[in-house]
Structure formats: structure tokens, C-alpha cells
Amino acid sequence: MDGSNGKPAGGRIYFGSLEDVEARNRQAAAAAVSNPVPAANDATATATPTSQPKGTTLDSIKLDDKYELADSSKRARDQHMEVMEMFERKKRARSLAVPTDDKKVREKLRELGEPVCLFAEDNMDRRNRLRHLMAKDDVVEGDDESMASGDEEDEEEEEVYTPGSESLLKARRDIAHYSLPKAAERVARQNAEATIPVAAFKAMRSEEFEKLRTYANHSSQLGDDRPLSQCTFSPDSQFLATGSWSGLCKIWNVANSQLSHTLRGHTEKIGGIKWHPKAHLSQDRGAVNLATGAGDGIVNLWSLESETPIQSLKGHEARVARIGFHPMGRFLGSAGFDGTWRLWDIEAGTELLTQRGHSREVYAIGFQCDGSLVATGGLDAVGRVWDLRTGRSALTMEGHVSDILGIDFSPNGYQIATGSADNAIRIWDLRAMRSIHSIPAHTNLVSDIKFFEGSPFANDPDAQMHVEGEEPRPSRSGLYLGSSSFDGTVKIWSADDWKLQKSLVGHTGKVTGLDISNDGRYIGSSGFDRTFKLWAPEAADY
């Protein structure tokens, strides 16, 4: 209340910080504790000035933890705990060693007191059910401490081996004998390229990328009555093979886009198509020159002299997606929707290996140029690198958040590109054992991906590093890569800084596949609009 003169009853208004006042209050309170105030009847009590009352501090506030949560808060808490438990269970399930042999899976289910087989359950479903049960039991019984103990015995049990045949052992030895000299040759070539001046690299890079930026639609051809699923150039770059949803495979002349052959043998849509590494080069026309995989679960091998397959490889229990030839030309790899990828001996017409490792369907497959490694990508968003010489998994590529639909090795031998339904491309380095770059490539899923490999001809000047009478020049092999997408575009990216060089627009629907000719003249693409298109520099005279 104000005084009679209009001023506060306290005498004055204090402007400024209250820290000094609080400090004096604390000092007074401490003095009062150490020197208690005398009784009221003490003679000196009337002379002692009255100290200010002690304030309330945070330490003196009592916390009440006996409160009742609202129903909405309880539900939110329970949902959060369920989600966290689910993530922990999935994480634990991924770390579990689950047998790949169906017989052992059944035995383990019997030990757990679970049904050995459920209605309409296949081998892959049964294995996933066992994984889920083992992870669930692990939470209930508290066995995660023993899993995390790091004992050597537990680590040894994480690797699961299945017996292999003598033919597989021989194939692994043949692959080792083939790949080791190839690797030594590649490393020697890369060491020689390291001596080339940087200016030469810059000049070649600038020239090639300038040409890529001029690419446009060179020709367009209706390929089938139904959408085309993939296209691939022959090793000599003279022919283009296309596969369609009708099950037909057609071979086209690149020079005039005219139909050369029609191959009939599949009853379902073709998912993968690949030329033999020596087709149209040194391979006999009556031998295996082309392979296709389809939704009927069959891999057909084709010659150039017949419209029917010379051999059919059967073993997949579901649709066959992408396929690929081993660089030797003797082996073929196929990715299937039965959760496996398989290795075939095309000379003997037999299956050498059935490899599991993905938790869902396997879609993409690609071989390293040396022939020692193969990479697979699945609809579980995980890529894996396998050593064909030992059978071991060399690298697990985790980083995509959706299906991996395209995979390819760089010609340098140590980089891998993966394209995914998360619209991104990831670059993986085998030396660093991790992803080194991520490209937000498209606005829809990446359907296929391909590095430029370079000419297969030893006497081709573009494939030679040293040409008589000229300065040493770097190879163009692996200089760029292409990607196709359901957003209707084909894009070309530099393979050193991973920047976009050209976006090719021309398809009226989703683009399902692409390939780059070894001579570097064309880029081919196939799509839902039932056409294949050839892209080339605008000033090209071919």
C-alpha cells in the first residue's frame, strides 16, 4: 500500500538485480543457524535487528511420485513399450544363427514344441517362423546375456555350413585359378594408370562428360505387345536383346533397330536376360549365347541357330528375377523369389549351389570382373557379397530402407552400386567395407543400374592404355554409370564424384531396365510403354 506521499510504504523502489538481496538473505539464514536467536525474555533480544524470512529452495520441494496416469498416457506408454520390444526382437532375430537346411529347421521346431509344418508353408516361411520363435524365446528366457557374452564357441556357431558336392568343390577351384591372375592383371593395370599425369585424366574426363551431355533419343522401337522387362547389349555392341512380359525374347540389330530373332520358350514374364561374355566374339553360334530367367521359375539357355532353348535349368521354386554370367562364361547365377540365388554349370546343365542368406526374395545379382565375387540384392533391403572361392559371405550391405532392385560391380573391382525402391543409389567400397556415398537419384524406385565397362576387344585403341606414337591415356572403363527408374527417366552419373551428367527423358511410362554398349556409343532402355530406346550423342553419324 502506498504511503501518504505517494511512495511505497517500504520507503523506496529497488531497481536492479535481486542477486545481492538473495545473497544477503542466504548469509542471514546461515548465521541464524550457526548462532541461534536468544529467547524473547533476553535483555538483548530487543536490540537485535529482525532478519528476513528464509525462502523456499528447490531442494526443499518434495516430489510426489504417487500419481495416477490418464488412460491416454497409459495407452501411449504401452504402445511405446511394444514398439521398443518389437525392434529389440527384430534386432535379436537378425543376430541369431538359424539353420539353412530344412531338415535341421524341422528338428529345431520339434525341440521347441512347435508344429513342424503349417498349412501352405514353404521352406523359407518355416525358417522365418523358427527365427521369430527363437527371438521370442530369447526374450522370455533371458538368453540374450549368453548371446552377448562373446564366447568363442558362440561365435563359431554363428556360421552355418551345408555339405557341398564334388562338382561344386571343383568349380570353386576353377574359379580361384581363373580369378587370381585376373585380379593381378587388374591391379597391375591400375598401378600403371597411376603413373599417367592427372592432366590426362582431366582432359579425358572432360571430353567424355561433354559428350554424355549431348545424348538424346537416337531411335525408338515397339518391342512387344506387353511391357518390356529388361534389355542388354551383346558384347560386340551390334545386337540388343529384350525380354517382355509375354515371355518372348527378341534380338534386334542395333544399326537399324530391326528384328533379328524371336526366341520362344517361357510361359511367364521374363525377369532377367543376359548375353554370354563371348557371344558374337568367339562363342560358337550353336553353343550357349544368351540366357533368360522368367516367372515360370526356369532359366533357359539359347543359341543363335534356334528359336527354342537348347537347355532349360530347373530348380527355383518361384519366379526367377535377374540373372548373370560369370566372366569365365561357364557358370551362370540366378536370383529367385524363393529366397535363394543359385549357381549353375551351363556346360553340364546342372545346379552347383543353392545359396540362402536373404530373409526375403532375392532380386538382383552381379559378378565382379575378376570372377572371385558375386553380389546379390534382395527385397529385404539388404545386399550381400559372396566369395565364390570359399562360399563365405564377404560383406553385408545394409543402408537401403526398401527393396534392392539393381546391383552392379564397377570395373575397378572394388566398388559396387546398388539401386533401390527407396529411390536412392548407394556406392559401396569393398576396401572400406561400407557405403561411401548415397545418391538421391530419382523420384521413384530405381529399377536397374549399370556401369560402363568398356571395349572387350584387346586390339581396340579405346581399350588400350598405350598406343604406339601416342601419349599414355587412361581407360574410360568405369568412368560413369547409368540408372533407370519408374519415374520414366534414365540418368547418367559420373563415377568419381557421383554427380548427374545427363537425364534422358522419352519413355511415356515406367523404365524397367537399361544397358550401356561396350563401345560407349549407345545407351539402351526398356519400359512399360512396350518400347526400347537407343540414346546416342546428337552429332553421332552412326
C-alpha positions as CSV (number, residue, x, y, z in Angstrom):
1,M,0.0,0.0,0.0
2,D,1.3,3.5,-0.8
3,G,2.2,6.0,1.9
4,S,0.7,9.4,2.3
5,N,3.3,10.9,0.0
6,G,2.6,8.5,-2.9
7,K,5.7,6.4,-2.3
8,P,5.7,2.7,-1.3
9,A,5.4,2.0,2.4
10,G,8.8,0.3,2.3
11,G,10.4,3.7,1.7
12,R,11.8,3.2,-1.8
13,I,11.5,1.2,-5.0
14,Y,14.5,-1.0,-5.7
15,F,15.6,-1.2,-9.4
16,G,18.3,-3.7,-10.3
17,S,19.3,-7.3,-9.8
18,L,18.0,-9.3,-6.8
19,E,21.1,-11.5,-6.6
20,D,22.6,-9.3,-3.9
21,V,19.4,-9.4,-1.9
22,E,19.2,-13.2,-2.2
23,A,22.9,-13.5,-1.2
24,R,22.3,-11.4,2.0
25,N,19.2,-13.5,2.8
26,R,21.3,-16.7,2.5
27,Q,24.0,-15.3,4.7
28,A,21.5,-14.2,7.3
29,A,19.9,-17.6,7.3
30,A,23.2,-19.3,7.7
31,A,24.1,-17.0,10.6
32,A,20.8,-17.7,12.2
33,V,21.5,-21.5,12.1
34,S,25.1,-21.2,13.5
35,N,24.1,-18.5,16.1
36,P,20.5,-19.2,17.4
37,V,18.5,-16.1,18.3
38,P,18.2,-15.7,22.1
39,A,14.9,-16.2,23.9
40,A,12.3,-13.5,23.8
41,N,12.9,-12.6,27.5
42,D,16.6,-12.0,26.9
43,A,17.6,-8.4,27.5
44,T,19.5,-8.1,24.3
45,A,16.7,-9.5,22.2
46,T,15.1,-6.1,21.7
47,A,18.3,-4.8,20.3
48,T,18.8,-7.5,17.6
49,P,17.5,-6.5,14.2
50,T,14.8,-8.7,12.7
51,S,16.3,-11.0,9.9
52,Q,14.4,-11.6,6.7
53,P,12.5,-14.9,6.5
54,K,14.2,-17.8,4.7
55,G,12.8,-18.6,1.2
56,T,11.9,-22.0,-0.3
57,T,14.6,-23.7,-2.4
58,L,14.4,-26.4,-5.0
59,D,16.0,-28.9,-2.6
60,S,13.2,-28.4,-0.1
61,I,10.4,-29.2,-2.5
62,K,9.0,-32.7,-2.0
63,L,8.4,-34.7,-5.2
64,D,5.2,-36.7,-5.3
65,D,5.6,-39.8,-7.5
66,K,2.4,-41.4,-6.3
67,Y,0.2,-40.2,-9.1
68,E,-2.2,-41.9,-11.5
69,L,-1.6,-41.7,-15.3
70,A,-4.5,-40.8,-17.5
71,D,-5.8,-43.6,-19.7
72,S,-4.4,-42.0,-22.9
73,S,-1.0,-41.7,-21.2
74,K,-1.1,-45.4,-20.2
75,R,-2.0,-46.4,-23.8
76,A,0.8,-44.3,-25.2
77,R,3.3,-45.8,-22.7
78,D,2.2,-49.4,-23.5
79,Q,2.4,-48.8,-27.3
80,H,5.9,-47.3,-26.9
81,M,7.0,-50.3,-24.9
82,E,5.5,-52.7,-27.5
83,V,7.3,-50.9,-30.3
84,M,10.6,-50.9,-28.5
85,E,10.2,-54.6,-27.7
86,M,9.4,-55.4,-31.4
87,F,12.6,-53.6,-32.5
88,E,14.7,-55.4,-29.9
89,R,13.2,-58.7,-31.0
90,K,13.9,-58.0,-34.7
91,K,17.5,-56.9,-33.8
92,R,18.0,-60.1,-31.8
93,A,16.4,-62.2,-34.6
94,R,18.9,-60.8,-37.2
95,S,21.8,-61.9,-35.0
96,L,20.5,-65.4,-34.5
97,A,22.1,-68.3,-36.3
98,V,19.2,-70.1,-38.0
99,P,20.0,-73.3,-39.9
100,T,19.6,-73.2,-43.7
101,D,19.0,-76.9,-44.1
102,D,15.2,-77.6,-43.9
103,K,15.8,-80.9,-42.1
104,K,17.6,-79.1,-39.3
105,V,14.9,-76.4,-39.2
106,R,12.2,-79.1,-38.7
107,E,14.3,-80.7,-35.9
108,K,14.7,-77.3,-34.1
109,L,11.0,-76.7,-34.3
110,R,10.3,-80.1,-32.8
111,E,12.7,-79.3,-30.0
112,L,10.7,-76.1,-29.3
113,G,7.5,-78.0,-29.2
114,E,6.1,-76.2,-32.3
115,P,4.4,-77.6,-35.3
116,V,6.9,-78.8,-37.9
117,C,4.8,-77.6,-40.8
118,L,1.9,-75.2,-41.1
119,F,-0.6,-75.1,-43.9
120,A,0.8,-73.7,-47.2
121,E,4.2,-73.1,-45.5
122,D,7.3,-73.5,-47.7
123,N,10.9,-73.8,-46.6
124,M,11.6,-70.1,-46.4
125,D,8.4,-69.4,-44.3
126,R,9.3,-72.2,-42.0
127,R,12.8,-70.8,-41.4
128,N,11.4,-67.3,-40.8
129,R,8.9,-68.8,-38.3
130,L,11.8,-70.5,-36.5
131,R,13.8,-67.3,-36.4
132,H,10.8,-65.5,-34.9
133,L,10.3,-68.2,-32.3
134,M,13.9,-68.3,-31.3
135,A,14.0,-64.5,-30.9
136,K,10.8,-64.6,-28.8
137,D,12.1,-67.4,-26.6
138,D,15.3,-65.5,-26.2
139,V,13.4,-62.6,-24.6
140,V,11.3,-64.8,-22.3
141,E,14.2,-67.0,-21.1
142,G,16.7,-64.2,-20.9
143,D,19.3,-65.9,-23.1
144,D,20.5,-62.6,-24.6
145,E,23.2,-62.4,-21.9
146,S,24.7,-65.7,-23.2
147,M,24.4,-64.4,-26.8
148,A,26.2,-61.2,-25.9
149,S,28.9,-63.0,-23.9
150,G,31.2,-63.1,-26.8
151,D,32.4,-66.6,-26.2
152,E,34.4,-68.1,-29.0
153,E,32.1,-71.2,-29.0
154,D,29.1,-68.9,-29.7
155,E,31.0,-67.1,-32.5
156,E,31.8,-70.4,-34.1
157,E,28.2,-71.5,-34.0
158,E,27.1,-68.4,-35.9
159,E,28.5,-69.8,-39.2
160,V,26.3,-72.5,-40.7
161,Y,27.7,-74.8,-43.3
162,T,26.0,-77.3,-45.5
163,P,27.7,-80.2,-47.4
164,G,28.8,-79.4,-50.9
165,S,29.2,-81.7,-53.9
166,E,32.5,-82.6,-55.6
167,S,31.4,-80.7,-58.7
168,L,31.0,-77.5,-56.5
169,L,34.4,-78.0,-55.0
170,K,35.9,-78.4,-58.5
171,A,34.1,-75.3,-59.6
172,R,35.4,-73.3,-56.7
173,R,39.0,-74.3,-57.5
174,D,38.5,-73.4,-61.2
175,I,37.1,-70.0,-60.2
176,A,40.1,-69.4,-58.0
177,H,42.6,-70.4,-60.7
178,Y,40.7,-68.0,-63.1
179,S,40.3,-65.1,-60.8
180,L,43.7,-64.8,-59.2
181,P,45.6,-64.0,-62.5
182,K,42.7,-61.7,-63.5
183,A,43.0,-59.8,-60.2
184,A,46.8,-59.5,-60.6
185,E,46.3,-58.2,-64.1
186,R,43.7,-55.6,-63.0
187,V,45.9,-54.4,-60.1
188,A,48.9,-54.1,-62.4
189,R,46.8,-52.0,-64.9
190,Q,45.6,-49.8,-62.1
191,N,49.2,-49.3,-60.9
192,A,50.3,-48.3,-64.4
193,E,47.4,-45.9,-64.7
194,A,48.6,-44.2,-61.5
195,T,51.7,-43.0,-63.4
196,I,49.6,-41.2,-66.0
197,P,49.6,-37.4,-65.4
198,V,46.5,-36.0,-63.7
199,A,46.1,-33.6,-66.6
200,A,45.5,-36.5,-69.0
201,F,42.7,-37.8,-66.7
202,K,41.1,-34.4,-66.5
203,A,41.2,-34.0,-70.3
204,M,39.7,-37.4,-70.9
205,R,37.0,-36.9,-68.3
206,S,36.0,-33.5,-69.6
207,E,35.8,-34.9,-73.1
208,E,33.7,-37.9,-72.2
209,F,31.3,-36.0,-69.9
210,E,30.8,-33.3,-72.5
211,K,29.8,-36.0,-75.0
212,L,27.4,-37.5,-72.4
213,R,25.6,-34.2,-72.0
214,T,24.7,-34.2,-75.7
215,Y,22.9,-37.6,-75.6
216,A,19.4,-37.7,-77.0
217,N,16.9,-40.2,-78.3
218,H,18.5,-41.9,-81.3
219,S,15.8,-44.4,-82.1
220,S,12.7,-45.9,-80.6
221,Q,11.1,-49.3,-81.5
222,L,8.0,-51.1,-80.3
223,G,9.4,-54.3,-78.8
224,D,6.3,-56.3,-77.9
225,D,2.6,-56.3,-77.2
226,R,3.3,-56.2,-73.5
227,P,5.8,-54.2,-71.3
228,L,9.5,-54.9,-71.7
229,S,11.2,-56.0,-68.6
230,Q,14.9,-55.7,-69.5
231,C,17.3,-55.1,-72.3
232,T,21.0,-55.9,-72.8
233,F,23.7,-55.3,-75.5
234,S,25.7,-58.1,-77.0
235,P,29.5,-58.0,-76.1
236,D,30.3,-56.7,-79.6
237,S,27.6,-53.9,-79.2
238,Q,26.0,-55.0,-82.5
239,F,22.8,-56.5,-81.1
240,L,20.3,-55.7,-78.4
241,A,18.2,-58.4,-76.7
242,T,14.9,-57.6,-75.0
243,G,12.7,-59.6,-72.7
244,S,9.0,-59.0,-72.2
245,W,6.0,-59.8,-70.0
246,S,4.7,-62.1,-72.8
247,G,7.6,-64.5,-72.2
248,L,9.2,-63.7,-75.6
249,C,12.9,-62.8,-76.0
250,K,13.8,-60.8,-79.1
251,I,17.1,-59.9,-80.6
252,W,17.4,-56.6,-82.5
253,N,20.0,-55.2,-84.9
254,V,21.4,-52.0,-83.2
255,A,22.3,-50.3,-86.5
256,N,18.7,-50.2,-87.8
257,S,16.6,-51.4,-84.9
258,Q,15.2,-54.3,-87.0
259,L,14.2,-57.6,-85.5
260,S,16.7,-60.4,-86.0
261,H,15.5,-63.3,-83.9
262,T,12.5,-64.2,-81.8
263,L,13.1,-66.8,-79.0
264,R,10.1,-68.7,-77.6
265,G,10.3,-70.9,-74.5
266,H,8.9,-69.2,-71.4
267,T,5.3,-69.2,-70.3
268,E,5.6,-66.3,-67.9
269,K,7.1,-62.8,-68.0
270,I,10.8,-62.6,-68.4
271,G,12.6,-61.1,-65.4
272,G,16.3,-61.3,-66.4
273,I,18.2,-61.6,-69.7
274,K,22.0,-61.7,-70.2
275,W,24.4,-62.4,-73.1
276,H,27.3,-64.9,-72.8
277,P,30.6,-63.0,-72.3
278,K,31.9,-64.3,-75.6
279,A,28.7,-64.1,-77.6
280,H,29.3,-62.7,-81.1
281,L,33.0,-62.7,-80.3
282,S,34.5,-66.2,-80.1
283,Q,31.5,-68.3,-79.0
284,D,30.1,-70.7,-81.5
285,R,26.7,-69.8,-82.8
286,G,25.3,-73.2,-81.9
287,A,26.5,-73.0,-78.3
288,V,25.0,-71.0,-75.4
289,N,25.0,-67.4,-76.4
290,L,22.1,-66.0,-74.3
291,A,20.2,-66.8,-71.1
292,T,16.9,-65.7,-69.8
293,G,15.0,-66.2,-66.5
294,A,11.3,-65.9,-66.1
295,G,8.3,-66.1,-63.8
296,D,7.9,-69.8,-64.5
297,G,11.0,-70.5,-62.4
298,I,13.0,-71.7,-65.4
299,V,16.3,-70.4,-66.7
300,N,16.5,-71.0,-70.5
301,L,19.8,-71.2,-72.5
302,W,19.7,-70.1,-76.1
303,S,21.9,-70.5,-79.2
304,L,21.8,-68.2,-82.2
305,E,20.6,-71.0,-84.5
306,S,17.3,-72.0,-83.0
307,E,14.2,-70.2,-81.7
308,T,13.7,-72.7,-78.9
309,P,16.0,-73.2,-75.9
310,I,18.9,-75.7,-76.2
311,Q,18.6,-76.3,-72.5
312,S,16.3,-75.4,-69.5
313,L,17.7,-75.1,-66.0
314,K,15.1,-76.0,-63.4
315,G,15.4,-75.8,-59.7
316,H,13.9,-72.5,-58.5
317,E,10.7,-72.9,-56.6
318,A,9.4,-69.5,-57.6
319,R,9.9,-66.7,-60.1
320,V,13.4,-66.0,-61.4
321,A,14.4,-62.4,-61.4
322,R,17.8,-61.1,-62.6
323,I,20.5,-63.4,-63.9
324,G,24.2,-63.0,-64.8
325,F,27.0,-64.9,-66.4
326,H,30.3,-65.5,-64.6
327,P,33.2,-63.9,-66.5
328,M,34.5,-67.3,-67.3
329,G,31.3,-68.0,-69.3
330,R,31.0,-71.5,-67.8
331,F,28.8,-70.5,-64.9
332,L,25.5,-68.7,-64.6
333,G,24.0,-67.1,-61.5
334,S,20.2,-66.6,-61.0
335,A,18.2,-64.7,-58.3
336,G,14.9,-66.1,-57.3
337,F,11.8,-65.3,-55.4
338,D,12.2,-68.5,-53.4
339,G,14.7,-66.6,-51.2
340,T,17.8,-68.2,-52.9
341,W,20.3,-67.4,-55.5
342,R,21.8,-70.3,-57.5
343,L,24.9,-71.1,-59.4
344,W,24.7,-73.3,-62.5
345,D,27.2,-75.1,-64.6
346,I,25.9,-74.4,-68.2
347,E,28.3,-76.9,-69.8
348,A,26.9,-79.8,-67.6
349,G,23.5,-78.3,-67.3
350,T,23.5,-78.9,-63.5
351,E,22.9,-76.8,-60.4
352,L,26.1,-76.4,-58.4
353,L,24.9,-74.3,-55.5
354,T,21.7,-73.2,-53.8
355,Q,22.6,-70.3,-51.5
356,R,20.4,-68.8,-48.8
357,G,21.1,-65.7,-46.8
358,H,18.4,-63.2,-47.6
359,S,15.3,-63.1,-45.4
360,R,13.1,-62.3,-48.4
361,E,13.1,-62.7,-52.1
362,V,16.4,-62.3,-54.0
363,Y,16.0,-59.9,-57.0
364,A,19.4,-58.7,-58.3
365,I,22.7,-60.4,-58.9
366,G,26.0,-59.3,-60.4
367,F,29.5,-60.8,-60.8
368,Q,32.8,-59.0,-60.2
369,C,35.1,-58.6,-63.3
370,D,37.7,-60.9,-61.8
371,G,35.2,-63.6,-61.2
372,S,36.0,-64.1,-57.5
373,L,33.0,-62.4,-56.0
374,V,29.2,-62.2,-56.6
375,A,26.8,-59.6,-55.2
376,T,23.1,-60.1,-54.5
377,G,20.4,-57.8,-53.6
378,G,17.0,-58.7,-52.1
379,L,13.6,-57.4,-51.2
380,D,14.8,-57.4,-47.6
381,A,16.7,-54.2,-48.4
382,V,20.0,-56.0,-47.8
383,G,22.8,-56.6,-50.2
384,R,25.4,-59.3,-49.8
385,V,28.8,-60.0,-51.3
386,W,29.8,-63.7,-51.6
387,D,33.3,-65.2,-52.2
388,L,32.8,-67.8,-54.8
389,R,36.1,-69.5,-54.0
390,T,35.3,-70.2,-50.3
391,G,31.5,-69.8,-50.1
392,R,31.7,-67.3,-47.3
393,S,29.7,-64.0,-47.1
394,A,32.3,-61.3,-47.5
395,L,30.2,-58.2,-46.9
396,T,26.7,-57.4,-45.8
397,M,25.4,-54.1,-47.3
398,E,22.9,-52.5,-45.0
399,G,21.7,-49.0,-45.6
400,H,18.8,-49.0,-48.0
401,V,15.3,-48.8,-46.5
402,S,13.5,-50.7,-49.2
403,D,14.0,-53.4,-51.9
404,I,17.3,-53.6,-53.7
405,L,16.3,-54.0,-57.4
406,G,19.6,-53.3,-59.2
407,I,23.3,-54.2,-58.4
408,D,26.5,-53.9,-60.4
409,F,30.2,-54.1,-59.8
410,S,32.5,-51.3,-61.1
411,P,35.2,-52.4,-63.5
412,N,37.7,-51.2,-60.9
413,G,36.8,-54.4,-58.9
414,Y,36.3,-52.8,-55.5
415,Q,33.2,-50.7,-55.8
416,I,29.5,-51.8,-56.0
417,A,26.5,-49.7,-56.9
418,T,23.0,-50.7,-55.7
419,G,19.7,-49.2,-56.8
420,S,16.7,-49.4,-54.5
421,A,12.9,-48.8,-54.2
422,D,13.8,-46.1,-51.8
423,N,14.7,-44.0,-54.9
424,A,18.4,-43.9,-54.0
425,I,21.7,-45.3,-55.3
426,R,24.4,-46.3,-52.8
427,I,28.0,-46.8,-53.6
428,W,29.9,-49.4,-51.5
429,D,33.6,-49.8,-51.2
430,L,35.0,-53.3,-50.5
431,R,38.2,-51.9,-49.1
432,A,36.4,-49.8,-46.5
433,M,33.7,-52.4,-46.1
434,R,30.9,-49.8,-46.0
435,S,28.8,-47.4,-48.0
436,I,30.9,-44.4,-49.1
437,H,28.2,-42.4,-50.9
438,S,24.4,-42.1,-51.3
439,I,22.8,-40.5,-54.3
440,P,19.2,-39.3,-54.1
441,A,18.8,-40.4,-57.7
442,H,15.2,-40.5,-58.7
443,T,11.6,-39.6,-57.6
444,N,10.5,-43.2,-57.9
445,L,12.1,-46.6,-57.4
446,V,15.5,-47.3,-59.2
447,S,14.7,-50.3,-61.4
448,D,18.2,-51.0,-62.8
449,I,21.8,-49.8,-62.6
450,K,24.8,-50.3,-64.9
451,F,28.5,-49.2,-65.0
452,F,30.1,-48.5,-68.4
453,E,32.6,-51.4,-68.8
454,G,34.5,-50.6,-72.0
455,S,35.5,-52.5,-75.1
456,P,36.1,-56.2,-74.8
457,F,38.5,-56.2,-77.8
458,A,42.2,-56.3,-76.9
459,N,43.2,-54.5,-80.1
460,D,40.7,-51.7,-79.7
461,P,42.6,-48.4,-79.2
462,D,39.9,-47.3,-76.7
463,A,40.8,-50.3,-74.6
464,Q,44.5,-49.8,-74.7
465,M,46.4,-47.6,-72.3
466,H,49.5,-47.3,-74.5
467,V,49.2,-46.8,-78.3
468,E,52.3,-46.6,-80.4
469,G,53.1,-43.0,-81.3
470,E,50.7,-41.5,-78.7
471,E,50.9,-40.4,-75.1
472,P,49.7,-42.9,-72.5
473,R,46.0,-42.3,-71.7
474,P,43.7,-43.6,-69.0
475,S,41.0,-46.1,-69.7
476,R,37.3,-45.0,-70.0
477,S,36.2,-48.2,-68.3
478,G,34.1,-47.4,-65.2
479,L,34.0,-43.7,-65.9
480,Y,30.3,-43.4,-65.5
481,L,27.2,-45.4,-64.6
482,G,23.5,-45.3,-65.6
483,S,20.3,-45.8,-63.7
484,S,16.7,-46.3,-64.8
485,S,13.6,-45.6,-62.8
486,F,9.9,-45.9,-62.6
487,D,9.8,-42.1,-62.7
488,G,10.2,-42.5,-66.5
489,T,13.8,-41.3,-66.8
490,V,17.3,-42.7,-67.4
491,K,20.1,-40.8,-65.7
492,I,23.9,-40.8,-66.2
493,W,26.2,-40.2,-63.3
494,S,29.9,-39.6,-63.1
495,A,31.7,-42.5,-61.2
496,D,34.2,-40.3,-59.3
497,D,32.2,-37.5,-57.7
498,W,28.8,-39.2,-58.4
499,K,27.2,-36.1,-59.9
500,L,24.4,-36.1,-62.5
501,Q,25.7,-35.6,-66.0
502,K,22.5,-36.2,-68.1
503,S,18.9,-37.0,-67.6
504,L,17.3,-38.8,-70.6
505,V,13.5,-38.3,-70.9
506,G,11.5,-40.0,-73.6
507,H,9.6,-43.0,-72.2
508,T,5.9,-42.5,-71.6
509,G,5.8,-44.9,-68.7
510,K,8.0,-46.6,-66.2
511,V,11.5,-47.5,-67.3
512,T,12.3,-51.1,-66.3
513,G,15.9,-51.6,-67.5
514,L,18.9,-50.2,-69.1
515,D,22.3,-51.2,-70.5
516,I,25.4,-49.4,-71.9
517,S,27.1,-50.7,-75.0
518,N,30.7,-51.7,-74.5
519,D,31.8,-49.4,-77.3
520,G,30.3,-46.5,-75.5
521,R,28.1,-45.4,-78.5
522,Y,24.7,-46.3,-77.2
523,I,22.6,-46.4,-74.0
524,G,19.6,-48.8,-74.3
525,S,16.5,-48.7,-72.2
526,S,13.2,-50.6,-71.9
527,G,9.9,-49.7,-70.4
528,F,6.2,-50.2,-69.6
529,D,5.4,-48.3,-72.8
530,R,6.4,-51.5,-74.7
531,T,9.3,-49.8,-76.4
532,F,13.1,-49.9,-76.2
533,K,15.0,-46.8,-76.9
534,L,18.6,-46.2,-78.0
535,W,20.3,-43.0,-76.8
536,A,23.3,-41.5,-78.5
537,P,25.1,-38.2,-79.0
538,E,23.1,-35.7,-81.1
539,A,26.0,-35.3,-83.5
540,A,26.6,-39.0,-83.9
541,D,26.9,-40.1,-87.6
542,Y,26.2,-43.7,-87.0
